[in-house]
Amino acid sequence: MKTWFITGASRGFGARIAQLALERGDNVVATARSMGAIKEALGERPNLLAATLDVTSEQHARDAARQAVEHFGSIDVLLNNAGFGLIGAVEEATAEEVERLYQTNVFGLLTVTRAVLPKMRAQGSGRILNISSIGGYRAGAGFGVYCSTKFAVEGLSEALHAELAPLGIHVTVIEPGYFRTDFLDSSSLSVSGNRIPDYDGTAGAVRDHASAMNHNQPGDPEKFARQVVAFADVAGPPVRMPFGSDTVAAIEAKHMSDGEIIRRWRQTSVSTDF
């Protein structure tokens, strides 16, 4: 039996993963900004602790982690799932939009992780699963600011993986592609209110494409949720785990593109050594 601590557990991937963990008999600390939303999504069960958590609040994070340990005795799996998207060209994004995105996607993840890590270090074990995106591996027009937050999650996860492995704590960054969830709805994806006509052929086209793709994405969220729950039991988990054929194709394409850059520019690249 494991104890999960899940952020953004009131809907989407977070809610479904919480349900599956509960159904298999694990304990779940389900957190979200609204306690009522958690209870509506997951009901009331003896192995469920609902906790109000604004991931941008250090006090909220410390209180929720303390409640989890007091109630269940440990935190075995931290699933950093809370986050949202922003669509629009980099220049179109306002300072307020950028700050709000980073507060949740990056600083919120850091805040919750720092609150939970003392518990995991004390018990000498644990797993941290950080939800990133294919956008954390390669960026594209229209999602630049969002992708930059996920690039940050990838870098933090790689460093945490190296720092925590000797302490018995495994860290994996999860990279889903497009799954048929509400991510492209207004509840999860903000659209920059500033639109510059010069970007109509790039970021503007992505705005239109995202609307057309909504609820037509190739990935099955149920299969994804089941794989993540099963992945929590895998021995020797990798530092990153892609999910979705579109993610695999995008990673392979980036490897080829980067390989071509090295082949073409190798002499220039290595010419700067002493």
Backbone as CSV, one residue per row, in Angstrom:
resi,resn,N_x,N_y,N_z,CA_x,CA_y,CA_z,C_x,C_y,C_z
1,MET,0.838,-1.194,0.000,0.000,0.000,0.000,0.874,1.245,0.000
2,LYS,0.610,2.149,-0.903,1.347,3.400,-0.999,0.448,4.563,-0.589
3,THR,1.073,5.653,-0.199,0.344,6.893,0.030,0.752,7.891,-1.044
4,TRP,-0.231,8.323,-1.826,-0.012,9.297,-2.891,-0.353,10.694,-2.391
5,PHE,0.405,11.669,-2.845,0.103,13.077,-2.626,-0.017,13.688,-4.020
6,ILE,-1.225,14.101,-4.395,-1.501,14.518,-5.771,-1.981,15.961,-5.796
7,THR,-1.335,16.782,-6.584,-1.802,18.159,-6.766,-2.699,18.223,-8.003
8,GLY,-3.621,19.174,-7.997,-4.561,19.282,-9.110,-5.406,18.030,-9.263
9,ALA,-5.906,17.529,-8.133,-6.580,16.223,-8.117,-8.090,16.302,-8.305
10,SER,-8.633,17.480,-8.581,-10.086,17.606,-8.664,-10.642,17.343,-10.055
11,ARG,-9.763,17.244,-11.062,-10.243,16.975,-12.421,-9.091,16.481,-13.281
12,GLY,-9.419,16.075,-14.507,-8.397,15.678,-15.467,-7.576,14.486,-15.024
13,PHE,-6.302,14.494,-15.441,-5.404,13.397,-15.096,-5.325,13.191,-13.591
14,GLY,-5.244,14.269,-12.839,-5.087,14.154,-11.395,-6.219,13.398,-10.744
15,ALA,-7.455,13.709,-11.136,-8.617,13.044,-10.550,-8.660,11.575,-10.930
16,ARG,-8.372,11.263,-12.185,-8.464,9.867,-12.621,-7.361,9.017,-11.998
17,ILE,-6.160,9.559,-11.906,-5.076,8.819,-11.265,-5.401,8.601,-9.791
18,ALA,-5.969,9.612,-9.134,-6.374,9.459,-7.742,-7.418,8.355,-7.591
19,GLN,-8.401,8.326,-8.474,-9.442,7.294,-8.421,-8.849,5.902,-8.552
20,LEU,-7.945,5.734,-9.509,-7.347,4.417,-9.745,-6.492,3.984,-8.557
21,ALA,-5.751,4.922,-7.978,-4.936,4.590,-6.806,-5.825,4.184,-5.633
22,LEU,-6.923,4.911,-5.442,-7.857,4.567,-4.373,-8.469,3.190,-4.596
23,GLU,-8.834,2.899,-5.840,-9.489,1.625,-6.158,-8.574,0.435,-5.925
24,ARG,-7.284,0.630,-6.063,-6.376,-0.502,-5.836,-5.956,-0.613,-4.373
25,GLY,-6.503,0.281,-3.533,-6.267,0.183,-2.106,-5.207,1.092,-1.554
26,ASP,-4.623,1.939,-2.390,-3.640,2.898,-1.906,-4.324,4.038,-1.159
27,ASN,-3.557,4.723,-0.326,-4.026,5.950,0.297,-3.755,7.111,-0.650
28,VAL,-4.640,8.087,-0.652,-4.465,9.246,-1.523,-4.737,10.519,-0.752
29,VAL,-3.776,11.430,-0.805,-3.979,12.799,-0.337,-4.247,13.617,-1.598
30,ALA,-5.506,13.942,-1.816,-5.924,14.655,-3.027,-6.011,16.134,-2.710
31,THR,-5.276,16.937,-3.442,-5.251,18.364,-3.161,-5.707,19.171,-4.362
32,ALA,-6.319,20.297,-4.071,-6.751,21.249,-5.094,-7.114,22.538,-4.376
33,ARG,-7.366,23.575,-5.139,-7.739,24.853,-4.525,-9.083,24.756,-3.816
34,SER,-9.985,23.899,-4.312,-11.331,23.786,-3.760,-11.557,22.419,-3.139
35,MET,-11.825,22.383,-1.851,-12.145,21.134,-1.171,-13.423,20.517,-1.736
36,GLY,-14.397,21.366,-2.059,-15.650,20.865,-2.602,-15.457,20.172,-3.931
37,ALA,-14.562,20.685,-4.763,-14.306,20.071,-6.066,-13.676,18.693,-5.916
38,ILE,-12.820,18.526,-4.907,-12.209,17.218,-4.660,-13.280,16.212,-4.248
39,LYS,-14.144,16.616,-3.314,-15.183,15.698,-2.841,-16.167,15.355,-3.944
40,GLU,-16.444,16.326,-4.821,-17.341,16.058,-5.949,-16.723,15.058,-6.913
41,ALA,-15.432,15.159,-7.115,-14.754,14.269,-8.064,-14.486,12.891,-7.485
42,LEU,-14.159,12.807,-6.189,-13.674,11.555,-5.615,-14.556,10.985,-4.513
43,GLY,-15.525,11.772,-4.032,-16.389,11.281,-2.962,-15.665,11.258,-1.629
44,GLU,-16.122,10.394,-0.743,-15.499,10.240,0.565,-15.188,8.765,0.776
45,ARG,-13.944,8.488,1.094,-13.493,7.112,1.307,-12.520,7.107,2.484
46,PRO,-12.398,5.971,3.166,-11.485,5.921,4.316,-10.019,6.105,3.937
47,ASN,-9.660,5.755,2.702,-8.265,5.892,2.282,-8.021,7.177,1.487
48,LEU,-8.944,8.154,1.621,-8.811,9.440,0.947,-8.764,10.570,1.964
49,LEU,-7.770,11.446,1.800,-7.703,12.680,2.567,-7.722,13.833,1.572
50,ALA,-8.762,14.650,1.655,-8.863,15.818,0.790,-8.238,17.005,1.516
51,ALA,-7.408,17.746,0.802,-6.734,18.891,1.426,-6.753,20.080,0.476
52,THR,-7.104,21.221,1.006,-7.067,22.450,0.215,-5.617,22.866,0.001
53,LEU,-5.249,23.107,-1.250,-3.864,23.485,-1.542,-3.811,24.410,-2.742
54,ASP,-3.347,25.609,-2.478,-2.933,26.525,-3.536,-1.436,26.324,-3.653
55,VAL,-0.980,25.738,-4.755,0.427,25.346,-4.862,1.372,26.544,-4.812
56,THR,0.845,27.748,-4.998,1.709,28.922,-4.939,1.938,29.406,-3.509
57,SER,1.310,28.746,-2.535,1.431,29.143,-1.135,2.321,28.154,-0.382
58,GLU,3.452,28.626,0.135,4.337,27.757,0.905,3.651,27.249,2.172
59,GLN,2.847,28.088,2.809,2.161,27.662,4.022,1.151,26.567,3.707
60,HIS,0.393,26.725,2.624,-0.548,25.680,2.215,0.197,24.362,1.992
61,ALA,1.324,24.433,1.292,2.069,23.219,0.958,2.592,22.529,2.215
62,ARG,3.162,23.302,3.126,3.665,22.710,4.372,2.536,22.101,5.192
63,ASP,1.393,22.804,5.257,0.261,22.293,6.030,-0.276,20.995,5.429
64,ALA,-0.396,20.956,4.104,-0.923,19.751,3.448,0.014,18.570,3.641
65,ALA,1.330,18.801,3.529,2.296,17.719,3.736,2.238,17.211,5.176
66,ARG,2.108,18.124,6.120,2.000,17.729,7.529,0.742,16.911,7.776
67,GLN,-0.390,17.357,7.217,-1.643,16.614,7.371,-1.515,15.210,6.788
68,ALA,-0.845,15.104,5.645,-0.688,13.800,4.996,0.059,12.828,5.891
69,VAL,1.162,13.275,6.482,1.960,12.395,7.335,1.225,12.077,8.630
70,GLU,0.550,13.063,9.184,-0.210,12.806,10.411,-1.335,11.805,10.175
71,HIS,-1.951,11.866,8.997,-3.106,11.018,8.709,-2.702,9.612,8.271
72,PHE,-1.705,9.514,7.385,-1.348,8.214,6.802,0.036,7.719,7.208
73,GLY,0.845,8.559,7.825,2.151,8.118,8.306,3.309,8.302,7.347
74,SER,3.028,8.500,6.061,4.107,8.643,5.080,3.569,9.295,3.815
75,ILE,4.492,9.702,2.956,4.167,10.105,1.584,5.108,9.317,0.692
76,ASP,4.554,8.401,-0.067,5.373,7.513,-0.894,5.495,7.982,-2.338
77,VAL,4.442,8.609,-2.854,4.449,9.087,-4.237,3.933,10.517,-4.265
78,LEU,4.749,11.426,-4.755,4.297,12.795,-5.005,4.060,12.945,-6.498
79,LEU,2.826,13.275,-6.861,2.485,13.532,-8.254,2.226,15.029,-8.410
80,ASN,3.203,15.731,-8.969,3.056,17.155,-9.245,2.312,17.320,-10.566
81,ASN,1.001,17.452,-10.458,0.140,17.466,-11.633,-0.468,18.835,-11.903
82,ALA,-0.563,19.693,-10.897,-1.225,20.983,-11.069,-0.495,21.833,-12.110
83,GLY,-1.254,22.431,-12.998,-0.660,23.292,-14.012,-1.693,23.656,-15.057
84,PHE,-1.340,24.607,-15.905,-2.228,24.989,-16.996,-1.393,25.520,-18.147
85,GLY,-2.033,25.781,-19.280,-1.325,26.206,-20.476,-1.613,27.647,-20.846
86,LEU,-0.798,28.150,-21.743,-0.992,29.491,-22.296,-0.647,29.433,-23.775
87,ILE,-1.561,29.918,-24.596,-1.320,29.918,-26.027,-1.217,31.361,-26.522
88,GLY,-0.292,31.571,-27.420,-0.040,32.907,-27.954,1.444,33.057,-28.236
89,ALA,1.799,33.963,-29.117,3.205,34.216,-29.406,3.903,34.757,-28.164
90,VAL,5.204,34.544,-28.080,5.958,35.015,-26.917,5.775,36.519,-26.730
91,GLU,5.836,37.277,-27.806,5.677,38.730,-27.698,4.269,39.116,-27.279
92,GLU,3.286,38.293,-27.627,1.897,38.617,-27.300,1.595,38.450,-25.810
93,ALA,2.330,37.570,-25.134,2.058,37.290,-23.724,2.387,38.507,-22.865
94,THR,1.479,38.847,-21.975,1.716,39.969,-21.067,2.561,39.506,-19.889
95,ALA,3.157,40.462,-19.180,3.948,40.136,-17.997,3.098,39.409,-16.965
96,GLU,1.837,39.828,-16.828,0.937,39.189,-15.856,0.650,37.741,-16.248
97,GLU,0.441,37.490,-17.537,0.182,36.121,-17.998,1.388,35.231,-17.766
98,VAL,2.563,35.741,-18.049,3.788,34.961,-17.869,4.007,34.656,-16.387
99,GLU,3.855,35.653,-15.543,4.079,35.457,-14.113,3.095,34.447,-13.536
100,ARG,1.839,34.550,-13.923,0.820,33.627,-13.404,1.144,32.188,-13.810
101,LEU,1.595,32.009,-15.042,1.935,30.671,-15.524,3.109,30.091,-14.746
102,TYR,4.141,30.896,-14.557,5.316,30.417,-13.820,4.995,30.162,-12.351
103,GLN,4.124,30.974,-11.768,3.778,30.792,-10.359,3.211,29.396,-10.114
104,THR,2.385,28.903,-11.040,1.796,27.571,-10.859,2.700,26.474,-11.394
105,ASN,3.095,26.580,-12.656,3.784,25.471,-13.329,5.185,25.207,-12.807
106,VAL,5.887,26.242,-12.371,7.277,26.081,-11.931,7.410,26.311,-10.425
107,PHE,7.075,27.515,-9.968,7.256,27.824,-8.552,6.333,26.977,-7.674
108,GLY,5.126,26.679,-8.171,4.217,25.828,-7.411,4.769,24.426,-7.259
109,LEU,5.304,23.884,-8.343,5.914,22.550,-8.282,7.077,22.544,-7.297
110,LEU,7.901,23.587,-7.337,9.019,23.683,-6.398,8.533,23.772,-4.953
111,THR,7.517,24.567,-4.727,6.997,24.764,-3.370,6.495,23.451,-2.779
112,VAL,5.714,22.703,-3.552,5.178,21.434,-3.051,6.293,20.411,-2.874
113,THR,7.220,20.362,-3.807,8.320,19.402,-3.705,9.162,19.667,-2.467
114,ARG,9.469,20.934,-2.216,10.262,21.269,-1.027,9.512,20.939,0.263
115,ALA,8.186,21.019,0.227,7.401,20.703,1.422,7.372,19.202,1.696
116,VAL,7.402,18.405,0.649,7.282,16.950,0.788,8.637,16.274,1.006
117,LEU,9.693,16.826,0.435,10.994,16.146,0.475,11.511,15.836,1.887
118,PRO,11.343,16.710,2.882,11.828,16.336,4.221,11.188,15.050,4.731
119,LYS,9.920,14.817,4.390,9.235,13.593,4.813,9.835,12.380,4.117
120,MET,10.085,12.518,2.801,10.652,11.399,2.047,12.080,11.110,2.494
121,ARG,12.868,12.163,2.750,14.246,11.944,3.200,14.267,11.252,4.562
122,ALA,13.326,11.636,5.417,13.283,11.031,6.755,12.952,9.541,6.689
123,GLN,12.103,9.168,5.723,11.738,7.752,5.598,12.699,6.994,4.687
124,GLY,13.576,7.706,3.979,14.580,7.062,3.134,14.033,6.432,1.876
125,SER,12.881,6.922,1.413,12.287,6.356,0.193,11.238,7.316,-0.342
126,GLY,10.843,7.086,-1.585,9.783,7.877,-2.188,9.952,8.001,-3.683
127,ARG,8.880,8.448,-4.322,8.907,8.696,-5.768,8.272,10.042,-6.042
128,ILE,8.887,10.770,-6.938,8.333,12.038,-7.386,8.083,11.932,-8.879
129,LEU,6.841,12.159,-9.266,6.445,12.148,-10.672,6.011,13.560,-11.032
130,ASN,6.767,14.211,-11.896,6.478,15.571,-12.316,5.852,15.564,-13.702
131,ILE,4.637,16.046,-13.793,3.961,16.088,-15.088,4.518,17.245,-15.912
132,SER,5.160,16.904,-17.003,5.662,17.894,-17.949,4.785,17.827,-19.192
133,SER,5.387,17.676,-20.342,4.658,17.684,-21.612,5.675,17.422,-22.710
134,ILE,5.193,17.024,-23.877,6.104,17.012,-25.015,6.648,18.418,-25.222
135,GLY,5.891,19.424,-24.779,6.350,20.804,-24.842,7.502,21.094,-23.907
136,GLY,7.838,20.161,-23.032,9.023,20.298,-22.200,10.257,19.745,-22.862
137,TYR,10.068,19.086,-23.996,11.197,18.493,-24.731,11.512,19.270,-25.996
138,ARG,10.458,19.792,-26.607,10.657,20.647,-27.773,9.564,21.695,-27.798
139,ALA,9.955,22.916,-28.123,9.012,24.032,-28.130,8.499,24.279,-29.542
140,GLY,7.388,25.015,-29.619,6.823,25.341,-30.914,6.121,26.675,-30.870
141,ALA,5.892,27.237,-32.022,5.199,28.525,-32.121,3.843,28.450,-31.423
142,GLY,3.514,29.513,-30.732,2.215,29.591,-30.071,2.199,29.074,-28.650
143,PHE,3.180,28.245,-28.295,3.245,27.681,-26.946,4.571,28.012,-26.266
144,GLY,5.251,29.060,-26.722,6.594,29.342,-26.237,6.704,29.544,-24.745
145,VAL,5.839,30.361,-24.156,5.938,30.619,-22.724,5.559,29.367,-21.932
146,TYR,4.506,28.691,-22.346,4.119,27.438,-21.694,5.258,26.426,-21.763
147,CYS,5.838,26.266,-22.960,6.933,25.307,-23.114,8.110,25.679,-22.223
148,SER,8.363,26.975,-22.059,9.481,27.385,-21.215,9.270,26.937,-19.772
149,THR,8.026,26.920,-19.294,7.774,26.433,-17.938,8.041,24.940,-17.843
150,LYS,7.694,24.214,-18.890,7.910,22.770,-18.871,9.378,22.418,-19.095
151,PHE,10.110,23.252,-19.860,11.559,23.064,-19.940,12.156,23.202,-18.541
152,ALA,11.662,24.149,-17.756,12.144,24.329,-16.383,11.847,23.086,-15.549
153,VAL,10.656,22.519,-15.705,10.298,21.301,-14.973,11.238,20.155,-15.338
154,GLU,11.583,20.061,-16.618,12.499,19.007,-17.066,13.878,19.180,-16.407
155,GLY,14.394,20.413,-16.407,15.703,20.644,-15.811,15.709,20.372,-14.318
156,LEU,14.679,20.834,-13.624,14.578,20.572,-12.193,14.495,19.077,-11.913
157,SER,13.737,18.370,-12.736,13.563,16.928,-12.531,14.867,16.174,-12.744
158,GLU,15.632,16.561,-13.766,16.918,15.901,-13.999,17.864,16.115,-12.820
159,ALA,17.908,17.351,-12.307,18.777,17.636,-11.166,18.314,16.888,-9.916
160,LEU,17.006,16.904,-9.668,16.473,16.179,-8.515,16.754,14.683,-8.625
161,HIS,16.660,14.153,-9.825,16.955,12.734,-10.049,18.371,12.413,-9.574
162,ALA,19.326,13.262,-9.937,20.721,13.028,-9.553,20.938,13.235,-8.057
163,GLU,20.270,14.232,-7.481,20.467,14.556,-6.071,19.810,13.555,-5.130
164,LEU,18.672,13.001,-5.544,17.873,12.192,-4.622,18.056,10.690,-4.778
165,ALA,18.573,10.242,-5.915,18.752,8.800,-6.113,19.600,8.168,-4.998
166,PRO,20.690,8.804,-4.561,21.464,8.193,-3.463,20.712,8.116,-2.147
167,LEU,19.610,8.866,-2.035,18.824,8.878,-0.797,17.620,7.940,-0.868
168,GLY,17.523,7.170,-1.954,16.421,6.221,-2.090,15.152,6.822,-2.654
169,ILE,15.244,8.017,-3.215,14.071,8.697,-3.766,14.240,8.801,-5.277
170,HIS,13.281,8.279,-6.030,13.339,8.276,-7.486,12.502,9.419,-8.054
171,VAL,13.044,10.096,-9.049,12.354,11.215,-9.693,12.225,10.925,-11.188
172,THR,11.021,11.065,-11.698,10.767,10.897,-13.128,9.913,12.045,-13.625
173,VAL,10.275,12.607,-14.757,9.443,13.624,-15.394,8.597,12.926,-16.455
174,ILE,7.285,13.103,-16.368,6.325,12.466,-17.257,6.024,13.408,-18.422
175,GLU,6.122,12.904,-19.648,5.973,13.735,-20.844,4.803,13.255,-21.708
176,PRO,3.570,13.642,-21.370,2.437,13.257,-22.223,2.365,14.136,-23.468
177,GLY,1.859,13.540,-24.540,1.556,14.313,-25.736,0.142,14.852,-25.631
178,TYR,-0.563,14.890,-26.760,-1.940,15.385,-26.757,-2.894,14.248,-26.382
179,PHE,-3.547,14.391,-25.242,-4.527,13.412,-24.795,-5.907,14.062,-24.771
180,ARG,-6.926,13.253,-24.932,-8.288,13.751,-25.072,-8.871,14.128,-23.713
181,THR,-8.322,15.198,-23.148,-8.785,15.737,-21.874,-9.312,17.145,-22.117
182,ASP,-9.505,17.878,-21.018,-9.978,19.255,-21.145,-8.832,20.259,-21.191
183,PHE,-7.605,19.777,-21.494,-6.460,20.684,-21.475,-6.613,21.844,-22.454
184,LEU,-7.271,21.603,-23.588,-7.442,22.660,-24.576,-8.711,23.478,-24.335
185,ASP,-9.443,23.171,-23.240,-10.583,23.982,-22.856,-10.100,25.229,-22.117
186,SER,-10.970,26.197,-21.958,-10.610,27.429,-21.266,-10.301,27.178,-19.791
187,SER,-10.780,26.049,-19.239,-10.519,25.743,-17.838,-9.056,25.398,-17.590
188,SER,-8.348,24.961,-18.631,-6.954,24.552,-18.479,-5.996,25.314,-19.383
189,LEU,-6.506,25.977,-20.392,-5.649,26.661,-21.358,-6.079,28.113,-21.483
190,SER,-5.183,29.005,-21.089,-5.437,30.434,-21.267,-4.985,30.848,-22.661
191,VAL,-5.691,31.788,-23.231,-5.328,32.330,-24.537,-4.970,33.791,-24.344
192,SER,-3.792,34.160,-24.787,-3.363,35.537,-24.621,-4.356,36.474,-25.284
193,GLY,-4.784,37.486,-24.530,-5.753,38.439,-25.079,-5.165,39.387,-26.094
194,ASN,-3.865,39.438,-26.145,-3.167,40.316,-27.083,-2.850,39.534,-28.354
195,ARG,-3.346,39.996,-29.502,-3.069,39.290,-30.758,-2.433,40.258,-31.756
196,ILE,-1.272,39.886,-32.284,-0.515,40.708,-33.223,-0.621,40.082,-34.613
197,PRO,-1.151,40.788,-35.590,-1.380,40.209,-36.930,-0.133,39.607,-37.571
198,ASP,1.044,40.134,-37.263,2.265,39.602,-37.870,2.486,38.130,-37.540
199,TYR,1.856,37.650,-36.478,2.031,36.250,-36.074,0.889,35.347,-36.541
200,ASP,0.021,35.856,-37.405,-1.138,35.063,-37.831,-0.736,33.757,-38.505
201,GLY,0.397,33.753,-39.190,0.813,32.539,-39.891,1.536,31.536,-39.020
202,THR,1.886,31.910,-37.800,2.620,31.003,-36.906,1.802,30.757,-35.640
203,ALA,1.986,31.623,-34.634,1.239,31.442,-33.383,-0.265,31.562,-33.596
204,GLY,-0.671,32.439,-34.511,-2.098,32.581,-34.789,-2.696,31.318,-35.365
205,ALA,-1.946,30.670,-36.261,-2.418,29.404,-36.839,-2.523,28.327,-35.771
206,VAL,-1.614,28.365,-34.796,-1.650,27.388,-33.703,-2.884,27.603,-32.833
207,ARG,-3.265,28.850,-32.615,-4.509,29.124,-31.875,-5.684,28.419,-32.548
208,ASP,-5.786,28.564,-33.856,-6.901,27.969,-34.597,-6.815,26.448,-34.581
209,HIS,-5.594,25.926,-34.712,-5.402,24.468,-34.726,-5.780,23.866,-33.375
210,ALA,-5.415,24.552,-32.286,-5.733,24.041,-30.953,-7.236,23.937,-30.757
211,SER,-7.960,24.925,-31.249,-9.417,24.894,-31.125,-10.011,23.719,-31.892
212,ALA,-9.479,23.463,-33.089,-9.995,22.359,-33.912,-9.636,20.998,-33.318
213,MET,-8.487,20.925,-32.622,-8.025,19.655,-32.067,-8.731,19.299,-30.767
214,ASN,-9.346,20.284,-30.108,-9.939,20.060,-28.800,-10.909,18.881,-28.822
215,HIS,-10.647,17.906,-27.939,-11.431,16.672,-27.809,-11.330,15.774,-29.040
216,ASN,-10.307,16.024,-29.860,-9.972,15.128,-30.970,-8.521,14.667,-30.881
217,GLN,-7.911,14.829,-29.710,-6.530,14.452,-29.523,-6.366,12.932,-29.639
218,PRO,-5.177,12.456,-30.038,-4.986,11.021,-30.272,-4.856,10.178,-29.010
219,GLY,-4.451,10.774,-27.884,-4.171,9.976,-26.698,-5.403,9.645,-25.878
220,ASP,-5.423,8.441,-25.322,-6.524,7.962,-24.466,-6.169,8.264,-23.016
221,PRO,-6.857,9.194,-22.353,-6.491,9.568,-20.982,-6.655,8.435,-19.976
222,GLU,-7.576,7.511,-20.227,-7.760,6.382,-19.316,-6.525,5.472,-19.344
223,LYS,-6.030,5.192,-20.549,-4.823,4.362,-20.666,-3.634,5.053,-20.014
224,PHE,-3.539,6.360,-20.202,-2.445,7.110,-19.602,-2.498,7.019,-18.081
225,ALA,-3.674,7.251,-17.508,-3.803,7.222,-16.051,-3.415,5.858,-15.498
226,ARG,-3.851,4.809,-16.163,-3.526,3.448,-15.702,-2.021,3.177,-15.796
227,GLN,-1.406,3.687,-16.834,0.039,3.496,-16.982,0.807,4.245,-15.898
228,VAL,0.367,5.430,-15.550,1.058,6.199,-14.513,0.947,5.505,-13.161
229,VAL,-0.236,5.001,-12.836,-0.406,4.292,-11.562,0.486,3.050,-11.526
230,ALA,0.513,2.305,-12.617,1.365,1.115,-12.677,2.844,1.499,-12.624
231,PHE,3.178,2.631,-13.219,4.569,3.082,-13.284,5.131,3.366,-11.890
232,ALA,4.269,3.714,-10.958,4.715,3.998,-9.596,5.330,2.771,-8.930
233,ASP,5.082,1.577,-9.473,5.626,0.341,-8.912,6.856,-0.158,-9.654
234,VAL,7.228,0.496,-10.743,8.336,0.023,-11.573,9.662,0.188,-10.843
235,ALA,10.476,-0.860,-10.855,11.808,-0.783,-10.247,12.757,-0.043,-11.186
236,GLY,13.613,0.796,-10.611,14.583,1.528,-11.404,13.959,2.400,-12.472
237,PRO,13.027,3.292,-12.116,12.338,4.104,-13.122,13.300,5.075,-13.809
238,PRO,13.043,5.398,-15.071,13.916,6.316,-15.807,13.712,7.757,-15.374
239,VAL,14.634,8.613,-15.737,14.538,10.022,-15.380,13.418,10.707,-16.137
240,ARG,13.094,10.230,-17.335,11.965,10.796,-18.079,11.192,9.659,-18.731
241,MET,9.871,9.852,-18.835,9.006,8.829,-19.399,8.004,9.470,-20.344
242,PRO,8.201,9.313,-21.667,7.241,9.866,-22.629,6.013,8.981,-22.757
243,PHE,4.861,9.601,-22.987,3.626,8.861,-23.218,2.923,9.433,-24.446
244,GLY,2.551,8.564,-25.371,1.840,8.962,-26.578,2.708,8.810,-27.816
245,SER,2.107,8.283,-28.872,2.866,8.113,-30.119,3.321,9.450,-30.681
246,ASP,2.547,10.518,-30.458,2.954,11.833,-30.941,4.177,12.345,-30.188
247,THR,4.261,12.024,-28.906,5.434,12.412,-28.134,6.673,11.677,-28.622
248,VAL,6.547,10.377,-28.833,7.686,9.591,-29.313,8.161,10.107,-30.669
249,ALA,7.221,10.395,-31.566,7.588,10.902,-32.890,8.288,12.259,-32.784
250,ALA,7.801,13.124,-31.882,8.404,14.452,-31.722,9.813,14.345,-31.150
251,ILE,10.017,13.446,-30.200,11.349,13.258,-29.628,12.308,12.730,-30.682
252,GLU,11.866,11.754,-31.463,12.726,11.208,-32.521,13.079,12.272,-33.552
253,ALA,12.103,13.114,-33.900,12.358,14.179,-34.872,13.361,15.188,-34.323
254,LYS,13.267,15.511,-33.038,14.204,16.468,-32.456,15.599,15.875,-32.405
255,HIS,15.698,14.590,-32.075,17.010,13.946,-32.071,17.661,14.040,-33.451
256,MET,16.885,13.792,-34.490,17.422,13.871,-35.848,17.846,15.296,-36.183
257,SER,17.027,16.273,-35.829,17.330,17.669,-36.114,18.582,18.129,-35.371
258,ASP,18.685,17.767,-34.094,19.860,18.147,-33.321,21.109,17.436,-33.823
259,GLY,20.934,16.187,-34.235,22.066,15.449,-34.795,22.593,16.111,-36.050
260,GLU,21.698,16.639,-36.873,22.101,17.319,-38.101,22.856,18.615,-37.779
261,ILE,22.425,19.327,-36.730,23.138,20.535,-36.315,24.575,20.192,-35.924
262,ILE,24.753,19.129,-35.154,26.098,18.725,-34.741,26.939,18.331,-35.947
263,ARG,26.347,17.558,-36.866,27.105,17.128,-38.043,27.545,18.327,-38.885
264,ARG,26.656,19.302,-39.046,26.965,20.441,-39.900,27.928,21.416,-39.237
265,TRP,27.810,21.605,-37.945,28.537,22.658,-37.261,29.595,22.139,-36.283
266,ARG,29.929,20.845,-36.364,30.865,20.257,-35.410,32.185,21.033,-35.337
267,GLN,32.787,21.337,-36.477,34.090,21.997,-36.454,34.035,23.349,-35.773
268,THR,32.944,24.091,-36.044,32.779,25.372,-35.377,32.580,25.177,-33.881
269,SER,31.801,24.190,-33.519,31.481,23.933,-32.106,32.732,23.587,-31.300
270,VAL,33.589,22.744,-31.856,34.752,22.274,-31.084,35.954,23.191,-31.250
271,SER,35.858,24.217,-32.073,37.004,25.087,-32.345,37.313,26.054,-31.205
272,THR,36.435,26.109,-30.191,36.608,27.109,-29.127,37.388,26.571,-27.931
273,ASP,37.828,25.322,-27.962,38.636,24.778,-26.864,40.051,25.374,-26.892
274,PHE,40.765,25.326,-25.746,42.167,25.729,-25.714,42.991,24.764,-26.574
